[in-house]
Amino acid sequence: MVKRGTHPVCACVIASCLFFFYTDASARTIKKISILESGVTNSSDQRLKEECKEFKPTVKQIRRFFLKAYPVPRYFGSHDRYSPCYASGTVVFDDFGTVKWTITSGGVASLIWSEGDIVDLYYKNNGWFDPTACTYGLGDNGEC
């Protein structure tokens, strides 16, 4: 409740600050990240297998990904940001337990909970080497 005589703009600033601090306090907490495999592909193309071997994200990069990524529709990873190169492992969240993940070099991850729920996440600026960079986007001009 705004005290009598308080300017409405001040009340708005106070409410915004409280919202910011509340959302910041409820940020995701990651207890542990395990990388089980990286630099792999399901493709039988030998050239692609060699290229994908270069996709080796670090635990630090995976942690940053999970802290920055946001939900995307399932088709996004198989259409807009498709990459055959991937890494997989597990992540233990403080409030959601252990989750299996697969992340493509294009920056799309699928998280699978033990109950079978799946969420796809995306974050573009990961810092890892992407062997398929510049192949995303429409037309002849890839997104780099």
Z-matrix of the N, CA and C atoms (Angstrom, degrees):
N
C 1 1.447
C 2 1.517 1 108.05
N 3 1.312 2 116.57 1 138.34
C 4 1.452 3 123.07 2 -179.43
C 5 1.520 4 108.66 3 -86.57
N 6 1.344 5 115.71 4 130.64
C 7 1.459 6 119.70 5 178.67
C 8 1.513 7 109.96 6 -69.34
N 9 1.294 8 114.31 7 153.10
C 10 1.447 9 120.87 8 178.62
C 11 1.523 10 108.72 9 -61.02
N 12 1.315 11 116.55 10 131.80
C 13 1.454 12 121.18 11 178.12
C 14 1.529 13 113.39 12 92.21
N 15 1.337 14 117.75 13 -6.97
C 16 1.460 15 120.59 14 177.51
C 17 1.514 16 108.67 15 -80.25
N 18 1.306 17 115.56 16 134.67
C 19 1.450 18 121.35 17 -178.12
C 20 1.530 19 109.33 18 -70.35
N 21 1.340 20 118.81 19 138.29
C 22 1.469 21 121.93 20 -178.63
C 23 1.534 22 113.14 21 -57.45
N 24 1.323 23 118.16 22 -33.61
C 25 1.463 24 121.13 23 179.19
C 26 1.527 25 109.80 24 -65.25
N 27 1.343 26 116.83 25 -40.64
C 28 1.469 27 120.60 26 177.69
C 29 1.527 28 110.62 27 -61.79
N 30 1.319 29 116.35 28 -42.26
C 31 1.462 30 120.53 29 179.10
C 32 1.522 31 110.29 30 -62.25
N 33 1.337 32 117.22 31 -38.76
C 34 1.463 33 121.89 32 178.72
C 35 1.526 34 110.83 33 -65.54
N 36 1.312 35 117.59 34 -42.79
C 37 1.468 36 122.48 35 179.13
C 38 1.525 37 110.14 36 -63.36
N 39 1.313 38 117.47 37 -43.47
C 40 1.465 39 121.74 38 179.29
C 41 1.529 40 109.96 39 -62.84
N 42 1.328 41 117.07 40 -45.29
C 43 1.469 42 120.95 41 179.77
C 44 1.526 43 110.73 42 -62.78
N 45 1.333 44 117.30 43 -40.77
C 46 1.467 45 121.24 44 178.84
C 47 1.518 46 111.07 45 -63.36
N 48 1.328 47 116.95 46 -42.00
C 49 1.467 48 120.91 47 179.12
C 50 1.519 49 110.85 48 -63.80
N 51 1.325 50 117.00 49 -43.22
C 52 1.464 51 120.46 50 178.72
C 53 1.523 52 110.76 51 -62.12
N 54 1.346 53 116.99 52 -41.73
C 55 1.454 54 120.33 53 177.98
C 56 1.517 55 110.47 54 -62.76
N 57 1.340 56 118.19 55 -45.61
C 58 1.463 57 122.15 56 -179.76
C 59 1.523 58 110.82 57 -58.88
N 60 1.334 59 117.35 58 -47.77
C 61 1.460 60 119.96 59 -177.99
C 62 1.525 61 111.29 60 -68.36
N 63 1.324 62 118.20 61 -33.18
C 64 1.457 63 120.61 62 177.43
C 65 1.520 64 110.67 63 -65.84
N 66 1.355 65 116.85 64 -47.88
C 67 1.460 66 119.37 65 -178.34
C 68 1.513 67 110.86 66 -68.12
N 69 1.314 68 118.70 67 -33.30
C 70 1.455 69 121.48 68 178.35
C 71 1.526 70 110.42 69 -67.91
N 72 1.309 71 117.06 70 -36.53
C 73 1.464 72 121.17 71 -178.86
C 74 1.515 73 111.47 72 -71.17
N 75 1.337 74 118.04 73 -22.44
C 76 1.452 75 120.52 74 -178.69
C 77 1.522 76 112.59 75 -99.44
N 78 1.333 77 118.20 76 23.75
C 79 1.458 78 122.31 77 179.58
C 80 1.520 79 110.20 78 -65.06
N 81 1.335 80 115.11 79 157.76
C 82 1.460 81 121.21 80 178.94
C 83 1.518 82 110.45 81 -63.94
N 84 1.320 83 116.31 82 141.84
C 85 1.453 84 121.78 83 175.33
C 86 1.520 85 107.82 84 -117.92
N 87 1.317 86 115.81 85 124.38
C 88 1.458 87 121.64 86 179.38
C 89 1.514 88 108.10 87 -104.68
N 90 1.324 89 116.19 88 123.59
C 91 1.460 90 121.28 89 178.86
C 92 1.524 91 112.03 90 -85.93
N 93 1.341 92 116.86 91 -40.63
C 94 1.460 93 119.93 92 -174.58
C 95 1.522 94 110.89 93 -157.95
N 96 1.328 95 115.84 94 143.10
C 97 1.466 96 122.34 95 174.60
C 98 1.517 97 108.10 96 -126.37
N 99 1.319 98 116.05 97 131.88
C 100 1.464 99 121.81 98 175.54
C 101 1.520 100 108.71 99 -122.32
N 102 1.333 101 116.42 100 131.17
C 103 1.459 102 121.66 101 174.18
C 104 1.525 103 106.42 102 -101.37
N 105 1.324 104 116.65 103 117.07
C 106 1.459 105 121.30 104 -177.88
C 107 1.525 106 112.53 105 -91.65
N 108 1.331 107 116.39 106 -33.30
C 109 1.465 108 121.43 107 175.55
C 110 1.515 109 108.83 108 -153.85
N 111 1.329 110 116.39 109 151.99
C 112 1.464 111 120.89 110 175.80
C 113 1.526 112 108.20 111 -154.11
N 114 1.322 113 115.09 112 163.02
C 115 1.459 114 120.01 113 -179.76
C 116 1.513 115 113.50 114 69.34
N 117 1.326 116 117.04 115 32.98
C 118 1.461 117 120.55 116 -176.80
C 119 1.524 118 111.68 117 -119.70
N 120 1.326 119 115.03 118 164.87
C 121 1.463 120 123.15 119 175.98
C 122 1.516 121 108.50 120 -149.35
N 123 1.315 122 116.00 121 156.94
C 124 1.464 123 121.23 122 174.83
C 125 1.525 124 111.21 123 -92.50
N 126 1.319 125 116.76 124 -1.20
C 127 1.458 126 121.56 125 -178.23
C 128 1.530 127 110.85 126 -73.84
N 129 1.322 128 115.99 127 149.05
C 130 1.465 129 120.48 128 175.59
C 131 1.529 130 111.02 129 -93.24
N 132 1.335 131 117.32 130 -3.88
C 133 1.463 132 122.63 131 178.76
C 134 1.535 133 109.33 132 -68.46
N 135 1.332 134 116.88 133 118.00
C 136 1.463 135 121.82 134 -176.28
C 137 1.528 136 112.37 135 -62.52
N 138 1.338 137 117.41 136 -39.35
C 139 1.469 138 120.95 137 178.27
C 140 1.520 139 110.51 138 -61.21
N 141 1.311 140 116.25 139 -44.00
C 142 1.461 141 121.96 140 179.33
C 143 1.527 142 110.92 141 -65.31
N 144 1.311 143 117.34 142 -39.84
C 145 1.465 144 120.82 143 177.50
C 146 1.524 145 110.62 144 -59.14
N 147 1.309 146 116.64 145 -41.70
C 148 1.472 147 121.17 146 179.30
C 149 1.520 148 111.14 147 -67.59
N 150 1.332 149 116.84 148 -43.19
C 151 1.467 150 120.82 149 179.33
C 152 1.528 151 111.03 150 -63.06
N 153 1.319 152 116.59 151 -43.46
C 154 1.469 153 120.78 152 -176.57
C 155 1.526 154 112.27 153 -66.86
N 156 1.317 155 118.24 154 -23.47
C 157 1.463 156 120.96 155 177.58
C 158 1.527 157 111.36 156 -59.52
N 159 1.339 158 116.75 157 -20.95
C 160 1.464 159 121.98 158 -179.27
C 161 1.529 160 112.95 159 -80.45
N 162 1.324 161 116.88 160 -10.68
C 163 1.468 162 120.41 161 179.20
C 164 1.527 163 108.82 162 -85.44
N 165 1.318 164 116.25 163 97.19
C 166 1.466 165 122.86 164 -176.35
C 167 1.532 166 110.05 165 -132.03
N 168 1.330 167 117.80 166 74.03
C 169 1.470 168 119.07 167 179.64
C 170 1.534 169 110.55 168 -65.74
N 171 1.323 170 115.60 169 146.82
C 172 1.466 171 121.49 170 178.72
C 173 1.527 172 110.08 171 -90.41
N 174 1.311 173 116.45 172 166.40
C 175 1.469 174 120.82 173 176.62
C 176 1.526 175 109.73 174 -59.95
N 177 1.322 176 116.76 175 -39.43
C 178 1.472 177 120.78 176 179.19
C 179 1.532 178 110.52 177 -61.79
N 180 1.329 179 117.32 178 -42.45
C 181 1.460 180 121.01 179 179.12
C 182 1.531 181 111.40 180 -67.61
N 183 1.318 182 116.95 181 -39.63
C 184 1.469 183 120.74 182 178.36
C 185 1.529 184 109.59 183 -65.24
N 186 1.324 185 117.38 184 -42.13
C 187 1.472 186 121.34 185 177.96
C 188 1.531 187 110.03 186 -59.46
N 189 1.321 188 116.67 187 -47.58
C 190 1.465 189 121.04 188 179.73
C 191 1.529 190 109.84 189 -60.37
N 192 1.336 191 116.42 190 -42.11
C 193 1.459 192 120.54 191 178.37
C 194 1.530 193 110.36 192 -55.72
N 195 1.331 194 117.10 193 -51.41
C 196 1.465 195 120.32 194 -176.91
C 197 1.523 196 112.36 195 -65.48
N 198 1.301 197 118.26 196 -28.09
C 199 1.461 198 120.67 197 178.78
C 200 1.529 199 112.16 198 -79.91
N 201 1.334 200 117.51 199 -23.43
C 202 1.468 201 121.28 200 -176.08
C 203 1.531 202 114.13 201 -106.36
N 204 1.322 203 118.26 202 -23.56
C 205 1.465 204 122.30 203 -172.69
C 206 1.522 205 112.34 204 -66.88
N 207 1.311 206 114.34 205 156.24
C 208 1.459 207 121.14 206 178.65
C 209 1.528 208 109.63 207 -133.66
N 210 1.340 209 117.87 208 156.22
C 211 1.470 210 121.76 209 -176.77
C 212 1.524 211 112.81 210 -64.97
N 213 1.328 212 115.25 211 142.59
C 214 1.465 213 122.50 212 175.59
C 215 1.526 214 108.41 213 -135.63
N 216 1.337 215 117.32 214 160.36
C 217 1.468 216 120.15 215 176.72
C 218 1.531 217 110.96 216 -64.42
N 219 1.318 218 117.55 217 153.45
C 220 1.464 219 123.01 218 -177.26
C 221 1.537 220 112.55 219 -57.20
N 222 1.336 221 118.37 220 -37.23
C 223 1.467 222 120.08 221 -177.15
C 224 1.527 223 112.88 222 -65.98
N 225 1.324 224 117.69 223 -22.11
C 226 1.469 225 121.79 224 -173.92
C 227 1.531 226 111.67 225 -56.86
N 228 1.316 227 117.81 226 -44.45
C 229 1.459 228 121.70 227 -178.33
C 230 1.516 229 113.90 228 -73.72
N 231 1.314 230 117.40 229 -24.20
C 232 1.460 231 119.56 230 -179.70
C 233 1.525 232 111.94 231 -98.64
N 234 1.322 233 116.46 232 -4.72
C 235 1.464 234 119.09 233 -178.10
C 236 1.528 235 111.30 234 -125.67
N 237 1.320 236 117.96 235 -69.85
C 238 1.462 237 122.29 236 -172.91
C 239 1.525 238 113.54 237 -71.41
N 240 1.330 239 118.36 238 -38.33
C 241 1.472 240 121.87 239 -176.26
C 242 1.524 241 111.55 240 -124.51
N 243 1.335 242 116.83 241 37.36
C 244 1.453 243 120.19 242 -177.91
C 245 1.528 244 111.71 243 -64.09
N 246 1.309 245 115.28 244 133.61
C 247 1.460 246 122.94 245 171.18
C 248 1.517 247 107.31 246 -144.55
N 249 1.334 248 117.49 247 135.17
C 250 1.459 249 119.88 248 179.18
C 251 1.529 250 112.87 249 -81.27
N 252 1.334 251 117.54 250 -8.18
C 253 1.464 252 122.16 251 -178.40
C 254 1.529 253 109.64 252 -89.97
N 255 1.336 254 116.36 253 132.41
C 256 1.462 255 117.88 254 -177.76
C 257 1.515 256 112.46 255 -147.51
N 258 1.326 257 112.95 256 166.12
C 259 1.461 258 123.69 257 172.46
C 260 1.517 259 105.68 258 -132.37
N 261 1.338 260 116.84 259 157.64
C 262 1.458 261 119.39 260 178.89
C 263 1.517 262 110.48 261 -145.86
N 264 1.323 263 114.31 262 162.36
C 265 1.455 264 119.61 263 -179.90
C 266 1.510 265 111.36 264 175.47
N 267 1.320 266 114.96 265 -152.99
C 268 1.460 267 121.48 266 178.32
C 269 1.519 268 109.40 267 -132.65
N 270 1.305 269 115.07 268 155.17
C 271 1.453 270 122.01 269 174.12
C 272 1.526 271 106.94 270 -135.31
N 273 1.323 272 115.86 271 138.26
C 274 1.454 273 121.04 272 177.20
C 275 1.521 274 107.54 273 -109.11
N 276 1.339 275 115.44 274 113.61
C 277 1.459 276 121.79 275 176.37
C 278 1.519 277 108.24 276 -91.94
N 279 1.304 278 115.76 277 146.16
C 280 1.461 279 121.72 278 -179.90
C 281 1.524 280 111.97 279 -59.17
N 282 1.339 281 116.07 280 -38.42
C 283 1.463 282 119.35 281 -174.15
C 284 1.529 283 114.94 282 -107.95
N 285 1.339 284 118.67 283 -5.68
C 286 1.464 285 120.39 284 -177.31
C 287 1.520 286 114.18 285 -126.20
N 288 1.300 287 118.55 286 4.36
C 289 1.455 288 120.77 287 177.48
C 290 1.517 289 113.54 288 75.98
N 291 1.320 290 115.79 289 -159.00
C 292 1.464 291 122.23 290 -176.66
C 293 1.524 292 111.00 291 -87.60
N 294 1.320 293 114.91 292 133.93
C 295 1.451 294 122.32 293 -178.26
C 296 1.528 295 108.13 294 -129.49
N 297 1.339 296 117.28 295 138.39
C 298 1.468 297 121.45 296 173.55
C 299 1.517 298 107.84 297 -85.27
N 300 1.338 299 116.95 298 140.85
C 301 1.451 300 120.49 299 178.99
C 302 1.527 301 111.05 300 -133.34
N 303 1.317 302 114.37 301 153.38
C 304 1.456 303 123.57 302 169.61
C 305 1.517 304 106.01 303 -134.27
N 306 1.337 305 116.80 304 126.48
C 307 1.462 306 121.45 305 179.99
C 308 1.523 307 108.49 306 -121.08
N 309 1.328 308 115.90 307 130.83
C 310 1.461 309 120.07 308 175.09
C 311 1.523 310 109.29 309 -89.27
N 312 1.320 311 115.50 310 160.09
C 313 1.466 312 118.96 311 179.23
C 314 1.518 313 111.76 312 -64.26
N 315 1.332 314 117.85 313 -18.01
C 316 1.460 315 122.50 314 177.15
C 317 1.516 316 114.22 315 -76.58
N 318 1.342 317 117.23 316 -4.74
C 319 1.461 318 120.40 317 175.67
C 320 1.510 319 115.64 318 94.13
N 321 1.330 320 117.46 319 17.64
C 322 1.458 321 121.31 320 177.93
C 323 1.524 322 108.69 321 -111.52
N 324 1.315 323 116.15 322 132.35
C 325 1.464 324 121.15 323 179.54
C 326 1.517 325 110.04 324 -122.20
N 327 1.319 326 114.67 325 148.36
C 328 1.462 327 121.54 326 169.87
C 329 1.515 328 107.05 327 -114.07
N 330 1.318 329 116.38 328 126.80
C 331 1.461 330 122.51 329 175.91
C 332 1.512 331 107.86 330 -107.11
N 333 1.337 332 115.62 331 132.42
C 334 1.457 333 120.39 332 -178.97
C 335 1.521 334 109.04 333 -124.69
N 336 1.338 335 115.28 334 117.28
C 337 1.461 336 121.08 335 177.38
C 338 1.521 337 109.06 336 -81.46
N 339 1.310 338 117.02 337 161.17
C 340 1.461 339 122.03 338 -178.60
C 341 1.529 340 112.02 339 -61.47
N 342 1.322 341 117.41 340 -24.69
C 343 1.472 342 121.64 341 178.55
C 344 1.522 343 111.73 342 -79.82
N 345 1.336 344 117.41 343 -6.40
C 346 1.458 345 121.17 344 178.85
C 347 1.514 346 114.82 345 100.30
N 348 1.335 347 118.34 346 -5.93
C 349 1.465 348 120.71 347 178.09
C 350 1.521 349 109.50 348 -66.24
N 351 1.340 350 115.91 349 140.56
C 352 1.463 351 121.68 350 -179.34
C 353 1.522 352 109.02 351 -125.82
N 354 1.327 353 115.80 352 136.26
C 355 1.457 354 122.52 353 175.12
C 356 1.526 355 107.30 354 -131.08
N 357 1.323 356 116.99 355 134.23
C 358 1.461 357 121.44 356 174.49
C 359 1.515 358 108.91 357 -102.87
N 360 1.328 359 115.68 358 136.33
C 361 1.460 360 123.16 359 -179.26
C 362 1.517 361 109.58 360 -124.34
N 363 1.336 362 115.58 361 156.54
C 364 1.469 363 120.80 362 177.96
C 365 1.516 364 110.30 363 -141.46
N 366 1.325 365 114.19 364 140.27
C 367 1.463 366 121.40 365 169.55
C 368 1.519 367 106.99 366 -151.37
N 369 1.313 368 117.29 367 130.16
C 370 1.459 369 122.31 368 -170.95
C 371 1.530 370 114.05 369 -84.71
N 372 1.305 371 118.94 370 -44.88
C 373 1.471 372 122.31 371 -170.02
C 374 1.525 373 111.57 372 -92.33
N 375 1.327 374 116.19 373 73.02
C 376 1.452 375 121.72 374 -171.54
C 377 1.519 376 115.25 375 -88.70
N 378 1.311 377 117.87 376 -26.89
C 379 1.461 378 120.82 377 -179.85
C 380 1.522 379 113.92 378 87.03
N 381 1.337 380 118.17 379 -7.04
C 382 1.456 381 118.48 380 177.34
C 383 1.518 382 110.21 381 -87.95
N 384 1.332 383 116.84 382 162.68
C 385 1.456 384 121.96 383 177.83
C 386 1.520 385 109.25 384 -76.10
N 387 1.319 386 116.26 385 126.84
C 388 1.458 387 122.26 386 179.12
C 389 1.529 388 109.18 387 -111.97
N 390 1.331 389 118.35 388 106.02
C 391 1.463 390 121.45 389 -179.71
C 392 1.526 391 113.59 390 -62.09
N 393 1.318 392 118.37 391 -20.34
C 394 1.459 393 121.17 392 -178.66
C 395 1.529 394 112.34 393 -106.60
N 396 1.323 395 117.10 394 18.12
C 397 1.472 396 120.52 395 178.12
C 398 1.527 397 109.61 396 -57.58
N 399 1.288 398 116.03 397 152.27
C 400 1.466 399 124.64 398 179.91
C 401 1.525 400 113.05 399 72.00
N 402 1.322 401 118.76 400 10.78
C 403 1.462 402 121.21 401 175.63
C 404 1.522 403 111.24 402 -105.74
N 405 1.328 404 117.51 403 -2.23
C 406 1.457 405 121.11 404 -178.10
C 407 1.516 406 109.51 405 -90.10
N 408 1.295 407 116.63 406 153.27
C 409 1.455 408 121.29 407 179.22
C 410 1.515 409 110.55 408 105.77
N 411 1.306 410 115.11 409 -178.81
C 412 1.441 411 120.95 410 -175.03
C 413 1.530 412 111.50 411 -101.90
N 414 1.302 413 116.83 412 151.21
C 415 1.446 414 122.03 413 174.99
C 416 1.515 415 113.22 414 76.72
N 417 1.330 416 115.41 415 -161.33
C 418 1.460 417 121.65 416 -177.03
C 419 1.519 418 113.47 417 -81.00
N 420 1.321 419 116.80 418 -17.93
C 421 1.456 420 120.49 419 -179.54
C 422 1.511 421 110.08 420 -95.73
N 423 1.322 422 116.13 421 102.35
C 424 1.462 423 120.11 422 179.46
C 425 1.506 424 111.39 423 -71.63
N 426 1.304 425 116.39 424 161.07
C 427 1.460 426 123.03 425 178.75
C 428 1.521 427 109.02 426 -86.75
N 429 1.305 428 116.55 427 120.32
C 430 1.468 429 120.88 428 179.22
C 431 1.509 430 111.25 429 -115.99
